[in-house]
Amino acid sequence: MKKKIQTAFLVMLLSSTSVCALADNSFARGEIIFKKCAGCHGLDGRNKAFGKSGVIAGQDSADLMESLNFYKESEFKGQGSTLVMAKQLKTFSTQDLNDVVTYVSKLPK
Ligand code: HEC
């Protein structure tokens, strides 16, 4: 009985820490993911990629997510610069999108 309680407590402890870690890690994970974007958008997110994109640093997270979903959903049907972005996001999970958006939205404008 005592062991069961200990196990339950341990499970609770582990699951609550991993939930916190996830929330805190979104920014950190986003920073790692953003290294793939920096080549075109700049390390500070302020390059205009190929002279085509806007400055993405500090954009509202809802706007960023809308752009990324647009590119992701237009996968390979798009042309030119839209296609470039679609390729970047091809293998991104929802979590990856969320994390990179968290990071980019917090970059100084
Ligand atoms: C190979 C170069 C390249 C890479 C790498 C790249 N992008 Fe882009 N990105 C572009 C181009 C070009 C556009 C403009 C596309 C268009 O014409 O709509 C763009 C547009 C965008 C936009 C819309 C910007 C606006 O105008 O508001 C966002 C947001 C964005 N990219 C985010 C990202 C993120 C996040 C990553 C990394 C996962 C990334 N990009 C990687 C080239 C790139």
Boltz pocket constraint, residues with backbone or C-beta under 6 A from the ligand:
constraints:
  - pocket:
      binder: B
      contacts: [[A, 33], [A, 34], [A, 36], [A, 37], [A, 38], [A, 39], [A, 40], [A, 41], [A, 49], [A, 50], [A, 52], [A, 53], [A, 54], [A, 55], [A, 56], [A, 63], [A, 64], [A, 67], [A, 68], [A, 81], [A, 82], [A, 84], [A, 85], [A, 88], [A, 89], [A, 100], [A, 104]]
      max_distance: 6.0
